[in-house]
Amino acid sequence: MNILLSEVETRVLGSLIEKDITTPDYYPLSLNALVNACNQKNNRDPVMHLDEDAVRQALDALHDQRLAGPTSSADSRVTKYEHRLQEVFNFTRGETAVLCVLLLRGPQTPGELRGRTERMHRFEDLTEVQSTLERLIGREPPLVKVLARQPGTKEARSMHLLAGDREEPQGEGSTSPGPTSWSASGSRSTLDGERIARLENEVADLGKEVAELKEQLASFRQQFE
């Protein structure tokens, strides 16, 4: 099937998978719990600030792609949501853990994956991690690809392809622009964006002052011509 997730859909799906494995007693998740899972600061890169409407719209899109949806249980008064990754892909536990970390953290080396999947699945060694990545790469269509090794690094990183084969996204170790806020409309704002807007306004004001000084200088010169 042709899957193409947005950043918010990627975060929602990854959060559902993680909580299914790490906190099964509190899974499936209510909308409020899912928003909190998406916005938590640990085990997330980048940190995001999603509101309920943005998460709800992402759930609708994931439902259309058969990747997530509301549970059919009538035991709870609050609607709860679950992922349906296993129904679509029939993953092994290791494959699910690896894909989950890639969804939540971006590109990772095999060493990083081994350490960061520990709560979900214990890999005995890096060879087992690599073979898991190779199975995901060998899917049709591929679900993972290996990125070009960065200068000065020993291991190449891998990224998931559920959001398409995009340019390499910003990963851990890069200079992050800070927490990102998302609304239902998909608009995003960062602290850097606010700083840029403020600088642009200051530059515009300086430009006006320079123009006024030029006019004053021209007027002063005319007095001696």
N, C-alpha and C positions, 0 to 999 in steps of 0.2 A: 504494500500500500504506500501511497505517496504522502509522507508526513513532512510538514514544514511548520515548526513551532516558533512563536515569537519569544522574546526574552522573558516575558511574564509567564507565558504558558510553560516554558522550560523550567522556571523556578517553581511553579505550582506543581508540576508533575514530579520534579525531583523531591520536593518536600513531602508529597504524599507517599512516595516510595520509601523515603527515609523513615518516616514515622510508622509506617506499616511494619518495618523490620525492627526498629529500635525501641518503640513504645507501643507494642501491640495491644496493651490493655486500654489505651486511649484512642485506638484507631477502630473504625473510620473517624474522620475529623469533621467537626462542625466548621462552618464558614469562619467564625471568629478564631478557632484554633488553627485553621489553615493559614489565615492571614498572619498570625503570630509566628507560625513555622516558616513562612516565606520571609518574614522580616527579621528573623533572629540574626544576631551578629556573628555567632560562631558557626563554623563549617559552611560559610557562604562567601562566595566571591563572584560578583561584587555584592556588598550589602545593599539591600533594596528597601524602600519604604512604599509598600503597596497598600492601597485602600481596598475596602470590601468590594466596591464596584469593579475595580480592575481584576481582582481575583475571581469574582463571579463571571465576568466576561471570559476570562481565561478558561474557567471550568466549562463554559458553554462550548468554546472552541475545541477543547480536549474531548468533550462528549461527542461532538460531531466527528472526530477522528477516532472514536471508540477507545480512547486512552484513559478516560476518567469519567466519573459521573456520580450521581447520588445513589446511596444504598437503597435497597428495596425493603429494608427492615422497618417494621412498624413499632418497634420497641421504644423508640425515642421520639419526643415531641419536636426535636430540632432536626432539621435535615442535615445528614452527614454525607461526606464525600469520600470516595475511594478511587485508587488508580486501577486500571485494568491492563497493565502492561503484560502480565503473564498470559492473559487470554489472547493477546495479539502476537506475542513473540515466543512464548514458551521458553523463557530463559532458564538457565541454571541459576542457583543462588549466587555464584560468583559473578556471572554476567550481569545480574541485576545490581549487585553491589558496585561493580565497576561503572556501569552506566549511570547509576545514581550519583556517584561522586563527580563524574564528568558533567552531569547536568547542574549540580549545585556549585561546583568550584571551577569549572572551566578546564582547560588543558592541564594534564598531569603526566608526570613520568611514572614508569612502573613502580619505582620505589615509593613515590608519593601515594600512588594508588594502594599499594600494599599496606601502608601505615593508616591511611584514611578510610579504608574499608573494614578495619579491624572490628568495629562494632556490628557490622552487618554480615561479614563473612571473613573467616581466617584463611589467608593464603599461606601455604607452607613456605614458599620461596618465590623469588622473582620470576623463575621459569613458569610457575603456575599462573602468575599474573599475565605474563607475556602470551601464554597460550590462550588465556581468556580473551585478551585483546585481539588476537589473531582470529578467533572464532567470530567476534563481533565485526571485524574488518571483512571477513569472508562471507558475511550475510549478503543476500541479494534483495534490495540494494544494501550496500555497506552501511553500518551504523556508526562506525568509528574510522578515523584515519590517523596516520602518524604524521606529525608535523616535522618540518626540517629541523635538525638539531641546531640549537642556538650556539653561537660562539662561546667557548669556555665551559660548555656543559658536557657531561659524559653521557647522559641519557636523553633520548628524544622524547618529546611529550606527545600524547595522543589527545584528540578531541572528539566529541560525539558529533554526529551528522544529522540529528533530529531537527536542528534548526537550519539545515542546509550547509553546503560546503562554502562557508563564508571565509573572508579574510581572517587570519588568526586573531581571535578576540583577546582582549586584555586579560592576562591571567595573574595569578599570585606572583609576587616578586616584581611586578610592574608598578609604576607610579599610578595609584588609583585616584580618580577624580573625587572620591568621597561617596557617601551614601547617595543613592539615586531614588528619587520619588516618582511614583507612577500613579496616574489617575485612570479612570475608566476610559478616557478618551485616548490613552496611550501617550499623553504628553509626559515629558520627563524634565526634571530640573535638578541641577547639582549646585553645590556651593561654588564650584568654579564658574558655573554659568552666571551666578549672581555677581561674582567678582568681575567677570568679563563685561557684563552689562554696565556695572558701575564704572569700570575703566573707560568703556566707550563713551559714557556720558561725560566723564571728566575730560576726555580728549576733545569731544565736541565743544565743551565750554572753553577749553584752551584755544581751540581754533577760532572761536568767536572773539576771544580777547586779542589774539594775534591780528585778526582782521581789523579790529577797532584801532589797535596801535598803528597799523599800516596807514589807516585813514588819517589818524592824528599826525603821523609823520609827514604824509603827503601834504596835509594842510599847512603844517609848519614850514615846509620847504617853499610853498607857494608865496609865503610872506616875503621871501628874499629873492624872488625871481622878478 
